[in-house]
Amino acid sequence: MPVLAGRRIGILDNTKPNAGVLLGRLADRLAERTGATVAHVETKNAALAAPDDVIARLEKEVDVVLTGSAD
C-alpha cells in the first residue's frame, strides 16, 4: 500500500470493550505492511466527542486516524 508508506497512523480509542485491541492490531498490521508508524491517542468516555486537545494532538501528530466502536 504505497499510499500509507511513511505516514503516521493514529488510534482514537473510545475505550469500548475490544475497540482498542482491534484498532491496535489493525494499526500494527498496516504499519508492518506499509512502513507507516503508529501513534496512540485515546479518549476516556465513549458517550462524548473526543476533547479538543485530543483532536489537536491528532492533527499535529498523525496523517491517518483509525477509530471505531465495539461492544
All heavy atoms as TSV, in Angstrom:
chain	resi	resn	atom	element	x	y	z
A	1	MET	N	N	0.820	-1.177	0.000
A	1	MET	CA	C	0.000	0.000	0.000
A	1	MET	C	C	0.869	1.249	0.000
A	1	MET	O	O	1.138	1.814	1.041
A	1	MET	CB	C	-0.898	0.023	1.224
A	1	MET	CG	C	-2.138	-0.760	1.122
A	1	MET	SD	S	-3.126	-0.409	2.591
A	1	MET	CE	C	-4.045	-1.906	2.621
A	2	PRO	N	N	1.293	1.695	-1.122
A	2	PRO	CA	C	2.170	2.861	-1.159
A	2	PRO	C	C	1.527	4.126	-0.598
A	2	PRO	O	O	2.209	5.032	-0.168
A	2	PRO	CB	C	2.499	3.024	-2.632
A	2	PRO	CG	C	1.615	2.116	-3.386
A	2	PRO	CD	C	1.032	1.149	-2.429
A	3	VAL	N	N	0.209	4.189	-0.559
A	3	VAL	CA	C	-0.466	5.388	-0.061
A	3	VAL	C	C	-0.180	5.621	1.427
A	3	VAL	O	O	-0.219	6.748	1.900
A	3	VAL	CB	C	-1.982	5.324	-0.344
A	3	VAL	CG1	C	-2.668	4.313	0.555
A	3	VAL	CG2	C	-2.633	6.676	-0.203
A	4	LEU	N	N	0.138	4.583	2.188
A	4	LEU	CA	C	0.433	4.728	3.616
A	4	LEU	C	C	1.929	4.753	3.928
A	4	LEU	O	O	2.304	4.980	5.076
A	4	LEU	CB	C	-0.227	3.605	4.418
A	4	LEU	CG	C	-1.746	3.641	4.484
A	4	LEU	CD1	C	-2.274	2.435	5.251
A	4	LEU	CD2	C	-2.244	4.924	5.110
A	5	ALA	N	N	2.770	4.528	2.947
A	5	ALA	CA	C	4.217	4.491	3.179
A	5	ALA	C	C	4.681	5.799	3.800
A	5	ALA	O	O	4.400	6.879	3.285
A	5	ALA	CB	C	4.948	4.229	1.874
A	6	GLY	N	N	5.350	5.685	4.936
A	6	GLY	CA	C	5.883	6.849	5.620
A	6	GLY	C	C	4.850	7.666	6.389
A	6	GLY	O	O	5.198	8.669	7.002
A	7	ARG	N	N	3.617	7.269	6.382
A	7	ARG	CA	C	2.560	8.001	7.092
A	7	ARG	C	C	2.523	7.612	8.561
A	7	ARG	O	O	3.002	6.556	8.961
A	7	ARG	CB	C	1.185	7.723	6.478
A	7	ARG	CG	C	1.075	8.072	5.038
A	7	ARG	CD	C	1.010	9.536	4.869
A	7	ARG	NE	N	0.793	9.834	3.446
A	7	ARG	CZ	C	0.923	11.017	2.944
A	7	ARG	NH1	N	1.293	12.019	3.700
A	7	ARG	NH2	N	0.712	11.223	1.668
A	8	ARG	N	N	1.924	8.465	9.363
A	8	ARG	CA	C	1.762	8.220	10.802
A	8	ARG	C	C	0.299	7.871	11.055
A	8	ARG	O	O	-0.590	8.643	10.709
A	8	ARG	CB	C	2.159	9.453	11.587
A	8	ARG	CG	C	3.624	9.844	11.369
A	8	ARG	CD	C	3.902	11.237	11.837
A	8	ARG	NE	N	3.087	12.170	11.038
A	8	ARG	CZ	C	2.933	13.458	11.314
A	8	ARG	NH1	N	3.514	13.990	12.361
A	8	ARG	NH2	N	2.186	14.232	10.549
A	9	ILE	N	N	0.074	6.722	11.696
A	9	ILE	CA	C	-1.276	6.239	11.978
A	9	ILE	C	C	-1.613	6.540	13.434
A	9	ILE	O	O	-0.848	6.207	14.333
A	9	ILE	CB	C	-1.384	4.722	11.740
A	9	ILE	CG1	C	-1.064	4.383	10.288
A	9	ILE	CG2	C	-2.778	4.211	12.119
A	9	ILE	CD1	C	-0.930	2.895	10.026
A	10	GLY	N	N	-2.762	7.141	13.642
A	10	GLY	CA	C	-3.252	7.404	14.986
A	10	GLY	C	C	-4.424	6.496	15.301
A	10	GLY	O	O	-5.179	6.104	14.414
A	11	ILE	N	N	-4.574	6.161	16.568
A	11	ILE	CA	C	-5.693	5.342	17.018
A	11	ILE	C	C	-6.527	6.182	17.976
A	11	ILE	O	O	-6.024	6.637	19.003
A	11	ILE	CB	C	-5.205	4.076	17.748
A	11	ILE	CG1	C	-4.349	3.230	16.824
A	11	ILE	CG2	C	-6.395	3.286	18.297
A	11	ILE	CD1	C	-3.634	2.107	17.533
A	12	LEU	N	N	-7.771	6.399	17.630
A	12	LEU	CA	C	-8.690	7.103	18.516
A	12	LEU	C	C	-9.576	6.049	19.163
A	12	LEU	O	O	-10.550	5.577	18.590
A	12	LEU	CB	C	-9.514	8.119	17.729
A	12	LEU	CG	C	-10.467	8.989	18.536
A	12	LEU	CD1	C	-9.736	9.699	19.665
A	12	LEU	CD2	C	-11.138	9.999	17.624
A	13	ASP	N	N	-9.175	5.634	20.350
A	13	ASP	CA	C	-9.824	4.541	21.083
A	13	ASP	C	C	-10.845	5.124	22.044
A	13	ASP	O	O	-10.491	5.858	22.958
A	13	ASP	CB	C	-8.761	3.749	21.825
A	13	ASP	CG	C	-9.306	2.627	22.669
A	13	ASP	OD1	O	-10.535	2.399	22.664
A	13	ASP	OD2	O	-8.504	1.973	23.344
A	14	ASN	N	N	-12.113	4.791	21.859
A	14	ASN	CA	C	-13.157	5.312	22.739
A	14	ASN	C	C	-13.342	4.458	23.994
A	14	ASN	O	O	-14.282	4.657	24.729
A	14	ASN	CB	C	-14.479	5.446	21.991
A	14	ASN	CG	C	-15.014	4.124	21.498
A	14	ASN	OD1	O	-14.494	3.067	21.825
A	14	ASN	ND2	N	-16.047	4.179	20.689
A	15	THR	N	N	-12.449	3.533	24.224
A	15	THR	CA	C	-12.395	2.643	25.395
A	15	THR	C	C	-13.564	1.667	25.483
A	15	THR	O	O	-13.754	1.037	26.515
A	15	THR	CB	C	-12.263	3.421	26.731
A	15	THR	OG1	O	-13.447	4.158	26.993
A	15	THR	CG2	C	-11.065	4.351	26.719
A	16	LYS	N	N	-14.322	1.507	24.407
A	16	LYS	CA	C	-15.354	0.461	24.388
A	16	LYS	C	C	-14.643	-0.890	24.415
A	16	LYS	O	O	-13.509	-1.019	23.941
A	16	LYS	CB	C	-16.198	0.560	23.123
A	16	LYS	CG	C	-17.082	1.773	23.064
A	16	LYS	CD	C	-18.352	1.534	23.820
A	16	LYS	CE	C	-19.502	2.055	22.990
A	16	LYS	NZ	N	-20.765	1.554	23.399
A	17	PRO	N	N	-15.280	-1.926	24.954
A	17	PRO	CA	C	-14.645	-3.243	25.013
A	17	PRO	C	C	-14.164	-3.713	23.636
A	17	PRO	O	O	-14.917	-3.661	22.666
A	17	PRO	CB	C	-15.752	-4.151	25.544
A	17	PRO	CG	C	-16.651	-3.238	26.305
A	17	PRO	CD	C	-16.613	-1.923	25.555
A	18	ASN	N	N	-12.933	-4.111	23.579
A	18	ASN	CA	C	-12.278	-4.680	22.402
A	18	ASN	C	C	-11.938	-3.681	21.303
A	18	ASN	O	O	-11.236	-4.031	20.360
A	18	ASN	CB	C	-13.099	-5.831	21.804
A	18	ASN	CG	C	-13.265	-6.953	22.799
A	18	ASN	OD1	O	-12.311	-7.335	23.468
A	18	ASN	ND2	N	-14.465	-7.459	22.932
A	19	ALA	N	N	-12.400	-2.449	21.376
A	19	ALA	CA	C	-12.074	-1.474	20.331
A	19	ALA	C	C	-10.572	-1.225	20.274
A	19	ALA	O	O	-9.975	-1.216	19.198
A	19	ALA	CB	C	-12.824	-0.169	20.555
A	20	GLY	N	N	-9.944	-1.030	21.424
A	20	GLY	CA	C	-8.504	-0.769	21.456
A	20	GLY	C	C	-7.691	-1.926	20.909
A	20	GLY	O	O	-6.714	-1.722	20.190
A	21	VAL	N	N	-8.094	-3.138	21.251
A	21	VAL	CA	C	-7.392	-4.327	20.761
A	21	VAL	C	C	-7.501	-4.414	19.239
A	21	VAL	O	O	-6.507	-4.588	18.532
A	21	VAL	CB	C	-7.953	-5.612	21.410
A	21	VAL	CG1	C	-7.347	-6.852	20.787
A	21	VAL	CG2	C	-7.716	-5.592	22.909
A	22	LEU	N	N	-8.711	-4.285	18.731
A	22	LEU	CA	C	-8.935	-4.357	17.286
A	22	LEU	C	C	-8.171	-3.263	16.550
A	22	LEU	O	O	-7.448	-3.533	15.586
A	22	LEU	CB	C	-10.429	-4.240	16.979
A	22	LEU	CG	C	-10.800	-4.155	15.503
A	22	LEU	CD1	C	-10.453	-5.445	14.793
A	22	LEU	CD2	C	-12.266	-3.814	15.347
A	23	LEU	N	N	-8.296	-2.022	16.998
A	23	LEU	CA	C	-7.635	-0.909	16.327
A	23	LEU	C	C	-6.117	-1.013	16.426
A	23	LEU	O	O	-5.401	-0.714	15.472
A	23	LEU	CB	C	-8.123	0.414	16.900
A	23	LEU	CG	C	-9.601	0.721	16.654
A	23	LEU	CD1	C	-10.034	1.939	17.454
A	23	LEU	CD2	C	-9.883	0.903	15.175
A	24	GLY	N	N	-5.622	-1.451	17.587
A	24	GLY	CA	C	-4.178	-1.612	17.750
A	24	GLY	C	C	-3.606	-2.665	16.825
A	24	GLY	O	O	-2.567	-2.462	16.186
A	25	ARG	N	N	-4.277	-3.785	16.726
A	25	ARG	CA	C	-3.802	-4.852	15.833
A	25	ARG	C	C	-3.876	-4.424	14.371
A	25	ARG	O	O	-2.978	-4.705	13.583
A	25	ARG	CB	C	-4.589	-6.129	16.057
A	25	ARG	CG	C	-4.232	-6.794	17.360
A	25	ARG	CD	C	-4.950	-8.098	17.551
A	25	ARG	NE	N	-4.620	-8.664	18.854
A	25	ARG	CZ	C	-5.236	-9.681	19.374
A	25	ARG	NH1	N	-6.232	-10.269	18.739
A	25	ARG	NH2	N	-4.876	-10.131	20.566
A	26	LEU	N	N	-4.958	-3.742	14.018
A	26	LEU	CA	C	-5.089	-3.245	12.646
A	26	LEU	C	C	-3.979	-2.246	12.326
A	26	LEU	O	O	-3.335	-2.336	11.274
A	26	LEU	CB	C	-6.463	-2.594	12.446
A	26	LEU	CG	C	-6.715	-1.955	11.089
A	26	LEU	CD1	C	-6.589	-2.971	9.960
A	26	LEU	CD2	C	-8.084	-1.303	11.069
A	27	ALA	N	N	-3.732	-1.315	13.229
A	27	ALA	CA	C	-2.671	-0.334	13.013
A	27	ALA	C	C	-1.305	-1.004	12.899
A	27	ALA	O	O	-0.505	-0.657	12.022
A	27	ALA	CB	C	-2.676	0.688	14.145
A	28	ASP	N	N	-1.025	-1.969	13.768
A	28	ASP	CA	C	0.255	-2.684	13.705
A	28	ASP	C	C	0.427	-3.417	12.378
A	28	ASP	O	O	1.498	-3.383	11.771
A	28	ASP	CB	C	0.380	-3.674	14.861
A	28	ASP	CG	C	0.588	-2.997	16.201
A	28	ASP	OD1	O	0.965	-1.802	16.226
A	28	ASP	OD2	O	0.370	-3.665	17.241
A	29	ARG	N	N	-0.627	-4.087	11.923
A	29	ARG	CA	C	-0.549	-4.806	10.638
A	29	ARG	C	C	-0.334	-3.839	9.484
A	29	ARG	O	O	0.457	-4.098	8.576
A	29	ARG	CB	C	-1.818	-5.618	10.391
A	29	ARG	CG	C	-2.066	-6.767	11.340
A	29	ARG	CD	C	-1.196	-8.000	11.083
A	29	ARG	NE	N	-1.211	-8.508	9.733
A	29	ARG	CZ	C	-2.016	-9.432	9.253
A	29	ARG	NH1	N	-2.929	-9.974	10.023
A	29	ARG	NH2	N	-1.919	-9.846	8.019
A	30	LEU	N	N	-1.057	-2.725	9.494
A	30	LEU	CA	C	-0.873	-1.729	8.441
A	30	LEU	C	C	0.553	-1.184	8.456
A	30	LEU	O	O	1.171	-1.020	7.397
A	30	LEU	CB	C	-1.871	-0.577	8.602
A	30	LEU	CG	C	-3.303	-0.875	8.207
A	30	LEU	CD1	C	-4.215	0.268	8.637
A	30	LEU	CD2	C	-3.418	-1.109	6.702
A	31	ALA	N	N	1.082	-0.924	9.642
A	31	ALA	CA	C	2.448	-0.420	9.762
A	31	ALA	C	C	3.457	-1.429	9.220
A	31	ALA	O	O	4.379	-1.065	8.483
A	31	ALA	CB	C	2.754	-0.072	11.211
A	32	GLU	N	N	3.280	-2.697	9.568
A	32	GLU	CA	C	4.185	-3.749	9.086
A	32	GLU	C	C	4.175	-3.835	7.564
A	32	GLU	O	O	5.210	-4.028	6.939
A	32	GLU	CB	C	3.778	-5.108	9.647
A	32	GLU	CG	C	4.051	-5.292	11.116
A	32	GLU	CD	C	3.440	-6.593	11.645
A	32	GLU	OE1	O	2.955	-7.426	10.840
A	32	GLU	OE2	O	3.423	-6.756	12.872
A	33	ARG	N	N	3.005	-3.738	6.981
A	33	ARG	CA	C	2.857	-3.939	5.538
A	33	ARG	C	C	3.215	-2.710	4.720
A	33	ARG	O	O	3.495	-2.837	3.529
A	33	ARG	CB	C	1.436	-4.355	5.217
A	33	ARG	CG	C	1.060	-5.672	5.849
A	33	ARG	CD	C	-0.362	-6.011	5.615
A	33	ARG	NE	N	-0.455	-6.820	4.419
A	33	ARG	CZ	C	-1.576	-7.317	3.941
A	33	ARG	NH1	N	-2.713	-7.061	4.545
A	33	ARG	NH2	N	-1.575	-8.056	2.865
A	34	THR	N	N	3.191	-1.523	5.333
A	34	THR	CA	C	3.333	-0.310	4.538
A	34	THR	C	C	4.526	0.554	4.903
A	34	THR	O	O	4.872	1.465	4.154
A	34	THR	CB	C	2.081	0.581	4.673
A	34	THR	OG1	O	1.986	1.036	6.019
A	34	THR	CG2	C	0.833	-0.173	4.268
A	35	GLY	N	N	5.107	0.335	6.062
A	35	GLY	CA	C	6.186	1.214	6.510
A	35	GLY	C	C	5.681	2.435	7.251
A	35	GLY	O	O	6.435	3.343	7.554
A	36	ALA	N	N	4.403	2.468	7.563
A	36	ALA	CA	C	3.841	3.551	8.373
A	36	ALA	C	C	4.279	3.367	9.817
A	36	ALA	O	O	4.794	2.316	10.194
A	36	ALA	CB	C	2.311	3.530	8.278
A	37	THR	N	N	4.107	4.383	10.625
A	37	THR	CA	C	4.380	4.283	12.062
A	37	THR	C	C	3.065	4.493	12.818
A	37	THR	O	O	2.109	5.028	12.284
A	37	THR	CB	C	5.416	5.329	12.513
A	37	THR	OG1	O	4.938	6.626	12.177
A	37	THR	CG2	C	6.756	5.085	11.857
A	38	VAL	N	N	3.034	4.069	14.081
A	38	VAL	CA	C	1.805	4.115	14.871
A	38	VAL	C	C	1.982	5.046	16.075
A	38	VAL	O	O	2.960	4.949	16.797
A	38	VAL	CB	C	1.417	2.701	15.373
A	38	VAL	CG1	C	0.159	2.753	16.222
A	38	VAL	CG2	C	1.245	1.749	14.205
A	39	ALA	N	N	1.001	5.938	16.274
A	39	ALA	CA	C	0.889	6.764	17.483
A	39	ALA	C	C	-0.446	6.402	18.119
A	39	ALA	O	O	-1.405	6.094	17.423
A	39	ALA	CB	C	0.931	8.244	17.129
A	40	HIS	N	N	-0.530	6.428	19.427
A	40	HIS	CA	C	-1.758	6.017	20.108
A	40	HIS	C	C	-2.348	7.194	20.880
A	40	HIS	O	O	-1.666	7.793	21.694
A	40	HIS	CB	C	-1.465	4.874	21.069
A	40	HIS	CG	C	-2.689	4.292	21.678
A	40	HIS	ND1	N	-3.027	2.980	21.495
A	40	HIS	CD2	C	-3.658	4.814	22.445
A	40	HIS	CE1	C	-4.144	2.732	22.131
A	40	HIS	NE2	N	-4.557	3.846	22.725
A	41	VAL	N	N	-3.591	7.497	20.616
A	41	VAL	CA	C	-4.326	8.519	21.354
A	41	VAL	C	C	-5.639	7.892	21.772
A	41	VAL	O	O	-6.254	7.162	20.999
A	41	VAL	CB	C	-4.593	9.755	20.473
A	41	VAL	CG1	C	-5.414	10.791	21.221
A	41	VAL	CG2	C	-3.284	10.370	19.992
A	42	GLU	N	N	-6.095	8.155	22.982
A	42	GLU	CA	C	-7.383	7.592	23.378
A	42	GLU	C	C	-8.217	8.612	24.126
A	42	GLU	O	O	-7.697	9.544	24.706
A	42	GLU	CB	C	-7.224	6.332	24.208
A	42	GLU	CG	C	-6.674	6.551	25.582
A	42	GLU	CD	C	-6.597	5.253	26.352
A	42	GLU	OE1	O	-5.878	4.344	25.909
A	42	GLU	OE2	O	-7.259	5.177	27.392
A	43	THR	N	N	-9.515	8.447	24.060
A	43	THR	CA	C	-10.428	9.261	24.854
A	43	THR	C	C	-10.885	8.421	26.038
A	43	THR	O	O	-10.717	7.204	26.035
A	43	THR	CB	C	-11.647	9.711	24.026
A	43	THR	OG1	O	-12.380	8.559	23.629
A	43	THR	CG2	C	-11.241	10.501	22.810
A	44	LYS	N	N	-11.466	9.034	27.015
A	44	LYS	CA	C	-11.865	8.313	28.221
A	44	LYS	C	C	-13.355	8.037	28.302
A	44	LYS	O	O	-13.793	7.343	29.172
A	44	LYS	CB	C	-11.445	9.101	29.459
A	44	LYS	CG	C	-9.952	9.286	29.570
A	44	LYS	CD	C	-9.249	7.972	29.778
A	44	LYS	CE	C	-7.770	8.169	29.970
A	44	LYS	NZ	N	-6.980	7.008	29.777
A	45	ASN	N	N	-14.151	8.603	27.390
A	45	ASN	CA	C	-15.596	8.463	27.512
A	45	ASN	C	C	-16.220	8.235	26.143
A	45	ASN	O	O	-16.238	9.133	25.312
A	45	ASN	CB	C	-16.183	9.713	28.159
A	45	ASN	CG	C	-17.649	9.562	28.497
A	45	ASN	OD1	O	-18.361	8.758	27.913
A	45	ASN	ND2	N	-18.100	10.353	29.445
A	46	ALA	N	N	-16.753	7.057	25.942
A	46	ALA	CA	C	-17.352	6.710	24.652
A	46	ALA	C	C	-18.630	7.483	24.375
A	46	ALA	O	O	-19.058	7.586	23.228
A	46	ALA	CB	C	-17.644	5.209	24.600
A	47	ALA	N	N	-19.251	8.051	25.393
A	47	ALA	CA	C	-20.523	8.759	25.206
A	47	ALA	C	C	-20.337	10.199	24.735
A	47	ALA	O	O	-21.296	10.846	24.336
A	47	ALA	CB	C	-21.310	8.755	26.511
A	48	LEU	N	N	-19.103	10.711	24.782
A	48	LEU	CA	C	-18.841	12.096	24.415
A	48	LEU	C	C	-17.882	12.169	23.238
A	48	LEU	O	O	-17.086	11.257	23.015
A	48	LEU	CB	C	-18.229	12.849	25.603
A	48	LEU	CG	C	-19.057	12.886	26.882
A	48	LEU	CD1	C	-18.257	13.530	27.997
A	48	LEU	CD2	C	-20.364	13.630	26.642
A	49	ALA	N	N	-17.941	13.273	22.532
A	49	ALA	CA	C	-16.977	13.509	21.453
A	49	ALA	C	C	-15.576	13.634	22.043
A	49	ALA	O	O	-15.409	13.990	23.212
A	49	ALA	CB	C	-17.350	14.786	20.714
A	50	ALA	N	N	-14.582	13.357	21.216
A	50	ALA	CA	C	-13.201	13.500	21.678
A	50	ALA	C	C	-12.944	14.959	22.053
A	50	ALA	O	O	-13.365	15.869	21.340
A	50	ALA	CB	C	-12.238	13.056	20.586
A	51	PRO	N	N	-12.253	15.183	23.157
A	51	PRO	CA	C	-11.947	16.553	23.570
A	51	PRO	C	C	-11.106	17.288	22.524
A	51	PRO	O	O	-10.351	16.672	21.761
A	51	PRO	CB	C	-11.144	16.364	24.862
A	51	PRO	CG	C	-11.469	14.990	25.334
A	51	PRO	CD	C	-11.760	14.190	24.100
A	52	ASP	N	N	-11.207	18.600	22.512
A	52	ASP	CA	C	-10.481	19.416	21.541
A	52	ASP	C	C	-8.977	19.186	21.594
A	52	ASP	O	O	-8.313	19.179	20.561
A	52	ASP	CB	C	-10.776	20.905	21.758
A	52	ASP	CG	C	-12.193	21.282	21.375
A	52	ASP	OD1	O	-12.853	20.515	20.626
A	52	ASP	OD2	O	-12.658	22.347	21.826
A	53	ASP	N	N	-8.418	18.979	22.792
A	53	ASP	CA	C	-6.976	18.768	22.891
A	53	ASP	C	C	-6.551	17.458	22.230
A	53	ASP	O	O	-5.471	17.369	21.649
A	53	ASP	CB	C	-6.491	18.843	24.338
A	53	ASP	CG	C	-7.078	17.759	25.234
A	53	ASP	OD1	O	-8.283	17.455	25.105
A	53	ASP	OD2	O	-6.328	17.219	26.070
A	54	VAL	N	N	-7.399	16.436	22.285
A	54	VAL	CA	C	-7.098	15.162	21.627
A	54	VAL	C	C	-7.122	15.347	20.111
A	54	VAL	O	O	-6.224	14.899	19.403
A	54	VAL	CB	C	-8.087	14.061	22.060
A	54	VAL	CG1	C	-7.918	12.808	21.226
A	54	VAL	CG2	C	-7.899	13.748	23.535
A	55	ILE	N	N	-8.130	16.041	19.613
A	55	ILE	CA	C	-8.225	16.300	18.170
A	55	ILE	C	C	-7.029	17.129	17.710
A	55	ILE	O	O	-6.429	16.848	16.667
A	55	ILE	CB	C	-9.558	17.005	17.825
A	55	ILE	CG1	C	-10.746	16.126	18.207
A	55	ILE	CG2	C	-9.598	17.397	16.354
A	55	ILE	CD1	C	-10.805	14.788	17.510
A	56	ALA	N	N	-6.643	18.120	18.479
A	56	ALA	CA	C	-5.495	18.955	18.128
A	56	ALA	C	C	-4.214	18.134	18.067
A	56	ALA	O	O	-3.394	18.316	17.157
A	56	ALA	CB	C	-5.351	20.094	19.133
A	57	ARG	N	N	-4.023	17.222	19.041
A	57	ARG	CA	C	-2.834	16.352	19.022
A	57	ARG	C	C	-2.831	15.469	17.789
A	57	ARG	O	O	-1.797	15.279	17.154
A	57	ARG	CB	C	-2.800	15.495	20.289
A	57	ARG	CG	C	-1.767	15.966	21.239
A	57	ARG	CD	C	-1.628	15.173	22.502
A	57	ARG	NE	N	-1.613	13.741	22.387
A	57	ARG	CZ	C	-2.170	12.930	23.279
A	57	ARG	NH1	N	-2.790	13.418	24.323
A	57	ARG	NH2	N	-2.103	11.647	23.132
A	58	LEU	N	N	-3.990	14.906	17.449
A	58	LEU	CA	C	-4.069	14.066	16.252
A	58	LEU	C	C	-3.709	14.861	15.007
A	58	LEU	O	O	-2.977	14.372	14.143
A	58	LEU	CB	C	-5.476	13.481	16.103
A	58	LEU	CG	C	-5.835	12.352	17.056
A	58	LEU	CD1	C	-7.317	12.031	16.956
A	58	LEU	CD2	C	-5.008	11.117	16.754
A	59	GLU	N	N	-4.216	16.069	14.899
A	59	GLU	CA	C	-3.919	16.900	13.730
A	59	GLU	C	C	-2.429	17.147	13.577
A	59	GLU	O	O	-1.910	17.188	12.467
A	59	GLU	CB	C	-4.652	18.236	13.825
A	59	GLU	CG	C	-6.137	18.119	13.597
A	59	GLU	CD	C	-6.868	19.441	13.777
A	59	GLU	OE1	O	-6.343	20.366	14.454
A	59	GLU	OE2	O	-7.984	19.552	13.242
A	60	LYS	N	N	-1.725	17.297	14.701
A	60	LYS	CA	C	-0.285	17.570	14.665
A	60	LYS	C	C	0.563	16.317	14.506
A	60	LYS	O	O	1.612	16.348	13.892
A	60	LYS	CB	C	0.138	18.284	15.954
A	60	LYS	CG	C	-0.369	19.685	16.068
A	60	LYS	CD	C	0.055	20.288	17.386
A	60	LYS	CE	C	-0.578	21.663	17.560
A	60	LYS	NZ	N	-0.307	22.221	18.877
A	61	GLU	N	N	0.108	15.194	15.103
A	61	GLU	CA	C	0.975	14.028	15.231
A	61	GLU	C	C	0.757	12.920	14.212
A	61	GLU	O	O	1.620	12.068	14.058
A	61	GLU	CB	C	0.821	13.429	16.636
A	61	GLU	CG	C	1.272	14.350	17.735
A	61	GLU	CD	C	1.063	13.774	19.122
A	61	GLU	OE1	O	0.700	12.591	19.243
A	61	GLU	OE2	O	1.251	14.522	20.103
A	62	VAL	N	N	-0.399	12.885	13.550
A	62	VAL	CA	C	-0.670	11.765	12.652
A	62	VAL	C	C	-1.244	12.232	11.317
A	62	VAL	O	O	-1.732	13.352	11.189
A	62	VAL	CB	C	-1.629	10.727	13.288
A	62	VAL	CG1	C	-1.041	10.185	14.594
A	62	VAL	CG2	C	-2.994	11.296	13.533
A	63	ASP	N	N	-1.175	11.325	10.337
A	63	ASP	CA	C	-1.715	11.600	8.998
A	63	ASP	C	C	-3.032	10.880	8.764
A	63	ASP	O	O	-3.850	11.333	7.976
A	63	ASP	CB	C	-0.703	11.129	7.930
A	63	ASP	CG	C	0.631	11.814	8.096
A	63	ASP	OD1	O	0.675	13.052	8.026
A	63	ASP	OD2	O	1.640	11.108	8.315
A	64	VAL	N	N	-3.216	9.744	9.431
A	64	VAL	CA	C	-4.394	8.898	9.258
A	64	VAL	C	C	-4.871	8.478	10.636
A	64	VAL	O	O	-4.064	8.155	11.504
A	64	VAL	CB	C	-4.040	7.631	8.438
A	64	VAL	CG1	C	-5.232	6.707	8.308
A	64	VAL	CG2	C	-3.486	7.991	7.079
A	65	VAL	N	N	-6.195	8.469	10.849
A	65	VAL	CA	C	-6.752	8.058	12.143
A	65	VAL	C	C	-7.656	6.850	11.963
A	65	VAL	O	O	-8.533	6.857	11.100
A	65	VAL	CB	C	-7.550	9.207	12.804
A	65	VAL	CG1	C	-8.196	8.729	14.095
A	65	VAL	CG2	C	-6.673	10.416	13.044
A	66	LEU	N	N	-7.442	5.835	12.789
A	66	LEU	CA	C	-8.339	4.690	12.857
A	66	LEU	C	C	-9.197	4.870	14.093
A	66	LEU	O	O	-8.693	5.136	15.181
A	66	LEU	CB	C	-7.550	3.383	12.995
A	66	LEU	CG	C	-6.569	3.045	11.882
A	66	LEU	CD1	C	-5.821	1.763	12.239
A	66	LEU	CD2	C	-7.297	2.896	10.559
A	67	THR	N	N	-10.493	4.724	13.932
A	67	THR	CA	C	-11.397	4.799	15.070
A	67	THR	C	C	-12.562	3.855	14.840
A	67	THR	O	O	-12.794	3.424	13.724
A	67	THR	CB	C	-11.885	6.248	15.320
A	67	THR	OG1	O	-12.572	6.302	16.565
A	67	THR	CG2	C	-12.780	6.727	14.192
A	68	GLY	N	N	-13.244	3.519	15.894
A	68	GLY	CA	C	-14.370	2.607	15.759
A	68	GLY	C	C	-14.997	2.364	17.114
A	68	GLY	O	O	-14.570	2.917	18.124
A	69	SER	N	N	-16.001	1.543	17.119
A	69	SER	CA	C	-16.716	1.215	18.334
A	69	SER	C	C	-16.942	-0.283	18.382
A	69	SER	O	O	-17.163	-0.912	17.355
A	69	SER	CB	C	-18.055	1.954	18.353
A	69	SER	OG	O	-18.781	1.603	19.491
A	70	ALA	N	N	-16.898	-0.820	19.573
A	70	ALA	CA	C	-17.157	-2.262	19.736
A	70	ALA	C	C	-17.877	-2.492	21.055
A	70	ALA	O	O	-17.637	-1.790	22.027
A	70	ALA	CB	C	-15.848	-3.034	19.708
A	71	ASP	N	N	-18.748	-3.446	21.081
A	71	ASP	CA	C	-19.424	-3.822	22.322
A	71	ASP	C	C	-19.315	-5.320	22.513
A	71	ASP	O	O	-19.158	-6.063	21.624
A	71	ASP	CB	C	-20.900	-3.444	22.303
A	71	ASP	CG	C	-21.117	-1.959	22.595
A	71	ASP	OD1	O	-20.339	-1.411	23.388
A	71	ASP	OD2	O	-22.039	-1.396	22.021
